[in-house]
Amino acid sequence: MTALFISFSLTFARLFNKQLHRLSYGLFVLLAMAGIPAAAVQASDSLIADFARAELLSSVEATGDVDVIQLGLQVSLQPGWKIYWRSPGDAGLPTRLLLSEDSPSEQILTMDYPIPERFSLFGLDTYGYGDQVVFPVLLRGHQPGQPLYLDTRIDALVCSDICVPFAGPLSLTVPAGAISPSVEAQTIARASSLVPRIGSGRDLIVRSAWFDAASTSLMIQLEGLGEGIDDIFVETNLNGLSFARPAALGEGIYQISPSGAVDNLDLAGQIIRLTLRKDSQFSEQEITVSSASVSAQASDRPELVMMILFAILGGLILNIMPCVLPVLSLKLTSILSMAASQPHVIRLRLMTGAAGILSSFLVLTAGLVLLKLAGARLGWGIQFQNLYFLTAMVLLMGLFTLVLLEQLTLPTPQIAAGRSDSHLTSDFMSGFLATLLATPCSAPLVGTVVSFALSGTVVELSLIVMMMGVGLAVPWFVLALFPRLVLLMPKPGPWLSYVRPVLAAGLVLTMVWLLWLISLISSVLLAAVLCAGLMLIWAAVFFAPRRFVWPSLAGIIFLALVSSAWLNTPDLHSEQAQTTELWQPWSAPKLAELRRQQQPVFVDVTADWCVTCKVNKQLVLDEVAVQKAFQAANVVLLQADWTRPDDAIADYLLKHGRFGIPFNILYLPGQAEPVIFSELLSAEKIISALENRGS
């Protein structure tokens, strides 16, 4: 009886007004707290018509302390009826969900669209959904800890033999309380998994797109063979332009013709959005249409042999990049400790260090291959966005500092005749860690070969990444071939006791840098806890009995790693873009708006863990001559901070065929193609590009 009364009061409140609805909802909560059973804690109004029904779904039973809530717009259709995608095709209107005019100003709704179907009738192609569809909706700006009263309006068109507007109000109420998944959470999650994302389909990467004037068709070429594509949906900024189903021409090339007669069509220079579908895979990609011929496009991808040579050379260049600064102490320590050894010992130790480098690249290769096979987002240097990687590096740097100060001896494997060399483990680990710490950013040629590898097959990826490891290890191989070069170094002696603290200070500075990154990515509290953990490690080494040293270290390291999981609570201040008066935070909508306004724009994609990015900023971008050139050309400076994982920035890099940073690009009005600069910036090249913008 009580449940019937509650249901009646809620229904009456919806029909009367919003305030009374909230009042009866409060009564509902009070009765529930008193132990009276209820069927649901959410209240959602539906829009019902003869041909369709729409309602809002919530992924949570209560709002908790979050300001972002995942919702869903579910539309159920009668047989034979359909509703439209964001780009309807030859007919129809996009389905939209809008906030009511009296909604709080801080609330923002973002609606995603699952992969659509193509409907063809009488030569017209439209894109949309039949039966039932759930549009994932993200609500931002909710006040944490407060109940949600959401008032929206659906604006859509549904069609069968006739088309009928389907529009009206939709509301949703979610109470305050401890957050937990609702019964609709899986439905919304399943709908989210059907939304095409940039780079989400590993076999659906578009290499190039061009306009063929002879056939008035759009031509695209996919990576690899690109066979078995079910459909490609094309979106342009030209009103009323839609395209028919793609025709496969072989070798991954598809011809997509306009679905109707179009006069004076020329897509060259246009930025288009492609949504591709193949079996259960789907992907989205933006690309600029060129006017090159099919033969020119087909020859764009370099030969594998050339890329392997570039990979070796790029790995060699990494040895002199600013990225190696944090690990310079490891390299110097390893070389200096060999100077008094016999040539055969030097050769063995150098080859052990090279093995550490190659093993590190083998780990990177395995990780990238697994991510690629899983269809995950790939990137170069993204390990520095991972809290557990940074935590492990801090602890290992602490151990190596103790080894350098001769306060700790690493466990050593037995060699040949049962003997062991205490330096071999240190040499191997030095090479291994130096590689992981020295590859957070790109370098000349590295960006090219990494893009080739990550967008290619698994075999290409494995070959290219391992060849970069060979290039990085070339100095070790050369010294191993000519070990007497090491003998030219000063022999170890009393002077080394003065040098060791200096080199150890370099490792301490590396630890400080890593702790600073942790404070940015996670929290200052976690950085402080890890710093205390380092102090405990050093105390254990200096004061614990020798037989308890390694058990003590293992326990401290375990506690530090557990702490990194428990204390991973990002500071609020670190969520905001760290920009200056000269630089504005980057966003895709802001960049698109500036380009529509014909405004020159320079974009700097950077990160606090990218040492080369910092060098570019200090020596080039902040140089007075460069800043004056920017101001004279009225260039808007946008900075994209990739210190923490950001899908929008990763998508932006992928759009330009890049998987790592630094990345700098200049957009100039009147030029179809932007200017992309090398990883090592040059003030002269930037100024020259600005001066020649009109030519």
PyMOL commands that set and color helices and strands:
alter all, ss='L'
color gray80, all
select helices_A, chain A and resi 2-16+18-33+185-193+294-298+304-318+322-336+343-373+382-385+387-404+422-438+446-454+458-481+483-488+496-521+524-543+546-566+573-575+588-596+611-621+624-632+647-655+683-691
alter helices_A, ss='H'
color red, helices_A
select strands_A, chain A and resi 43-44+46-48+52-58+68-77+82-89+96-99+108-111+117-121+124-130+132-140+148-159+163-174+206-212+217-222+231-235+247-250+253-256+271-278+281-288+583-585+601-606+636-641+663-667+675-676
alter strands_A, ss='S'
color yellow, strands_A
deselect
rebuild
show_as cartoon
